[in-house]
Amino acid sequence: MANTDEKKDKFYIAINHYAEEQRKKIEDEIAAFKEKELGEAEIEVLTECYLMIQKEMAKMRTRISREMAVREMESRHQLLQKRQKIADDVFQHAAEKLTEFTKTDRYSDYLKKAAAQISKVLQGQDTVIFIKPGDEQYEEIIRNAFQHSCSFQTLDSIRIGGIKARSDSMGLFADETLDALLESQRSWFEEQFGKAVV
């Protein structure tokens, strides 16, 4: 019987040993499975995080680009306004200087030259010479320099001075006003100095 008990004990030990090995094997497989699943889940989470970060960064870049474009447009608009103000100030100052010029003796010389220039082109008997209100005192000087038959009218649109003339029979119009001369310089000024102001 001792032999049977010994066999039983060996059998139990063998079964326990086998069961322990199987339990350890199953635990190892479970641990490996868990590790594999956790690794895959970690990779999936990291991938999702990476994609989410990339998406958010793209949104941020787009928003920043949009904000920068708006700021740049605002800056350019402000710069254009400043440049326009500078040009307006320069031309306002020039208009004031030209107005002062119309109060000097040299103004009558300018009117003579302008009338002589216009008389080369406008030779019709129906020529009308336009002057600014207040320049009626120069009519005789202009008529003598023009050397053709003409009539005079004041024109409120002439603010600084000079003369305009029109001949309907010839279908021609001439402008030798200081206003037009000053305005013709605006595009040149903007071309020459506009870039420097930017």
Secondary structure as GFF3:
##gff-version 3
##sequence-region A 1 198
A	DSSP	alpha_helix	2	101	.	.	.	ID=ss1
A	DSSP	alpha_helix	106	119	.	.	.	ID=ss2
A	DSSP	beta_strand	128	131	.	.	.	ID=ss3
A	DSSP	three_ten_helix	136	138	.	.	.	ID=ss4
A	DSSP	alpha_helix	139	146	.	.	.	ID=ss5
A	DSSP	beta_strand	151	154	.	.	.	ID=ss6
A	DSSP	beta_strand	162	167	.	.	.	ID=ss7
A	DSSP	beta_strand	172	177	.	.	.	ID=ss8
A	DSSP	alpha_helix	178	197	.	.	.	ID=ss9
###
